Amino acid sequence: MPVRAAQQMHAVHLGHAGLALLVALFLQIGVNYANDYSDGVRGTDDERVGPLRLTGSGAAKPRR
């Protein structure tokens, strides 16, 4: 119900909400790339079961 309360106070800013959504999305993408890099450098994804990882699979060198 917090959204409804904000609407009643005329405090809803769709621009701010959209910007927060974009920031959260890009942070998630960045964390995923950092995790892939870290696992690839350490070699913890050598025997991975699941989707292909860019660095862990050797498709990209960690330097790139």
C-alpha positions, 0 to 999 in steps of 0.5 A: 500500500505504500504506492497508494499512500504516495499517490494520495500525497501526490508524491509519485514520480514515474521518472524517479521510479523508472530511473531507479529501475534502470539503476537496479537493472544495470547494477545486476548486470554489472554484478553478473559480469564481475562474478563471471570474471572472478569465477573465470580467473579463479577457475571455479567454473571449470566443471560448471553445470548450467548456462555457458559463462563468458570468461569461465568457458574460455570464450573471452580472456579475463583481460577483455 
